[in-house]
Amino acid sequence: MKFLCLPGAYGSAKNFKVQLGPLAQELERRGLCTFTYSQGTHEVDPPQGWEDYFGARPLYRFLDTSQGDTFETLRKLRYVPHSMPAEDTMRLFQKAGHGEDWHQRVWREALDAVFKTLDEDPEIDGIIGYSEGAMVGASLIVEEAERAKRSGCQRRIKFAMFISGAPPLKFEGKDRIVAQLFDEAGVVIDIPTFHIFGCDDAFLSSAVALFNVCEPSNATMYDHGLGHIVPRDAENVGVLGGILQEIMPKVEEANRRAAMKEQREESSFSGMDKSDFATSGKFYTFSQV
């Protein structure tokens, strides 16, 4: 399996390769996958007060924020109690950002740029997204499924790994972009997913909201016990490698069976049969493994 790796806001392909390095090396050592790294197309300066937080410049966003940004509003999420349902928290954030919504043109350009990267490398069949990259990756998976339904084209992404993620976005009205939330949209991501987050993440609600819109029988969750980071310590990396050693061969086998079924039926592959990945959703914490 080859993963397209999408960094968070104010990240870069180069910096994300460093962030993900210990986990990527562990998975490569186990012979599970390979990686290619991408980034947003919009070069940005870090927010005031965060100049030294995001690593070496240049830094990028997937979204064109030249007409406004919601970073300051997003920071307010850290003051929302985790006891509030994730979907209510996301709606509160959207209301707080009223008047600063990303234009549909901006979002369409961001998704099209990632689809272009996907089209340029036919070996990619998985996504790893961190923070904003996870939101973009989740949205791409949903749109790819919709395109397959409309045109019968083959779906490329068979497995996704979301680190401190956020739910996929959708168009609403003429100029709004809103999150797809479980209590409104139900399950919108049907492929196998692995969700990595930390219980001390100030933006935990967004990661939970993403998990909730993924098919529960195909979703696995791991709490590394830290904050809004990509886990790099040896203990967490070793545990994650072991979990993925269990999950990924099942995904590969499901893909193989689906491809054989497609050949037999001489029809286009429009998505994995959920029965081909028959495993209950699992939740791991660092202390349990």
N, C-alpha and C positions, 0 to 999 in steps of 0.2 A: 504494500500500500504506500502511496506517495501523498504526503500532506502538503497542502498550500497553507502557509503560516501567515496569519494576519495580525499585526501588532495593535496595541491600544492607541488611544489618542496621544498625540505628541510623542509618537514612537517612530521607528524606522526599521527597515528590514535588517540593517546591520545591528542595531541595538537589540532587536528581538531575538536575533540569532544568539546573542550573548545571554539574554534572559532565559531563553528556552534551552540553552546549551546543555546543562547537566541532564535534563530529562531526555532531550533528543539523543544524546550520546548513550544513555541507558537503553533506550528503545532500539537504537541501531545496534548496540552490542548484543541485544537479544534477537536480532534479525527480524524485527517486526515491521520496520517501515523506513522510508527515506523522507527528506524534507526539502521544500523550496520556499523561499521567503519573499514576501511582497510588502508593499506599503501604500499609504495614501498618495495621492498626486498633488496635494496642496501643502507646500512648505509653510510652516507656521513658527511663530515665536512662542515659547512657553508662557503660561499665565504669570502675571505679576506675583512675586513671592514664591514662585515655583521654578525659578531659573535654573537651579542646580539639581532638580529632582528627576528629570526625565532622561538624563544621559547626554551623550555627545551629540552635537548638532551636525547636520541639519535634522530637523524634526518635521513630522508630517501628520496630516489628518486625512481621513478618507472623505470628510465632508468639507465643503467650501464654507468657511465661517466668516468670510470677508464682510457679510452683511449682518453679522451678529453671532453670538455664541451663547450657549447655555451652561458654560462651565461653572459660573458662579452660582447659578440655580442648582446645578447638580451637587455642588458641595453641601447644600442644605440638607441633602438626604442623610448625611452623617448624624443629623440631630433627630431623625425620625426613629422612634423605638421599633426594635425588631418584632415586637409583639403585634404590630399592625400587619394585616394581611398584605402579602407582596403586591397583589393587584391594586389594592387601595393606595399603597405607597406610590406606585408608578403613576396612578391617575393624579395623585396629589402633585407629583413632579410635573406632569403635563399641564396641570392647571397653573402651577407656579410659573411655567415658562410660556404662558399665553402671550402672544404677540411677538415671541422670539422663535416660533416654530421654523424648522428647516423647510425651505421651499421644496416642492415636489421635483423641480428641475435639478436641484442640488442633490437630492437623494437618488434620482435616476442616473445622474452622471457618476455618482459613487458606485452604484451597483454595476453599471455598464463597464466601468474600468476593471472591476474584479472579474466579471464575466470574460472580458478580453484576455486577462491573464490566464484564466482557466482554459480558454479556447487555444491559447498559444502553447499549452503543454498537455497533450493528450494522455499523459501518464497519471495526472492528478486524479485521485478518486476519494480524497478525504480533506477535511479542513480542520485546522487548529486556529482558534481565534481567542485573543485575550482582550477583555474589556470592550472598547469600541470595535475592535476586530471581530469579537464574538458576535456582536450585534449585527455587523455587516454580513458575517458568514451565515448566521441564522436566517437573515433576510434573503440571502442568495439561495439557500436551500429551499425555502418556501417558494420563491419565484421560479426556481428550476422545476419544481414539481408542478406548478401551474402551467408553465410552458409545455411540459411533457403532456399534460392533459389536453391542452389546446392543439398541439401539433403532432403528438406521438413521437417526439424526439427522445433520444435516450438520456436518462439521468446519469450524471457523472459522479456526484457525491454520494458515497455509500456509508460514510461514517464521519462523525464530527466530534471534536473535543473542544469544549468551551471552558475557558479559564476566567473566573470572575466576570461572567457574561451578562448579557442584557437581552430582553426579548426582541424578536424580529419586529420591524416596523412595516406599516402599510399606509397607503394613501387614504386620505379621508377628505371629502369635499374637493374644493378646487385648489387649495394651497396648504393643507395640513398634512403632517406625517405623525402618526400615533402608534404606540406600541400595541402589538397583538397580545391580548391578555386572556388567560384561560377562562375566566368567568364570562367573557364576551365572545371569544372566538373558538374555545375548545382546544383540542390538540391540532397543531398545524405543522409539526415536524414529525414525520413517521419513520425516519431512518434511525439506526442505533446511535446513541449519543452518550458521551461521558462528560460529566460536569465536575469541574475542580473549583473549589472555592474555600474561603476561610471564614470561620465563625466570627472572627474579629473584623471582617471586612465592613467598612462603613457603608458600602453599597450592596450589602448582602441581599436586600430585597430584589434587586434587579436580577441577580443570579438565580434566585428562587423562582421569580416570574418566568425566566427562560426555561428552567427545568419543568415547570408546570405545563408548558405548551408542547412539550415533547412526549411522544408515545411512552407511557409509563413502563410497559413491559420491555421496552428496548433502551431504557435510560438508567444509567448508573451514576451515582453521586459520591464524591469524595471530599470530606472536610479536612483540610490540612492544618486547621487550628490557628492560622495566622491571618493576615489582613489581605488587602487588595494587591496581591503580588502573584508572580509566577514562582511556585515553590522550587527552590534550588538546593536545599540542604540534603545531605546524603540519605538521611532516614526517610524523608518523604519521597525522594526520588526513587529509592529502592522499593518502597511500598507501591508507588504508582506503577513502576515497571512490572511488578508482580500481578497487579490487577489487570493491566492491559495485556499481559501475557495470557491471561485467561479469556479476556473479551475478544481481542482482535482475531485470533484464529476462527472463532465462531462467525465473526463478520465476514472473513474471507471465504469460509465454507458456504455461507448463505449467498454470497455473491456468485460463487462458482455454480451452485445449484440453480440460481436464478438464470444465469447465462445458459446453462444446459436446457432449462425449460424454455427459454426464448428460442433457442435453436430448434428444439423439437416442434414448437408451435409456429415457427417462422413469423413471429410477430415482434414488434419493437418492445423493448423493455422500458416500462413506464414507472417502475418503482419496485422495491422489495416487498414480497409477501411477508407480512408480519410473522406467519407461522414458520418461515425459514430462519428466524432468529428467535427461537423459542426459549426465552430465559426471562425470569422475573426481574423487575427493576431492583437494583440493590443500592444500599446507602452505606458507605464506609466512612469511618472517622479514623484519624491517626491513632487514637488510643485503642481501637478495636483490632488493628492489624499489626 
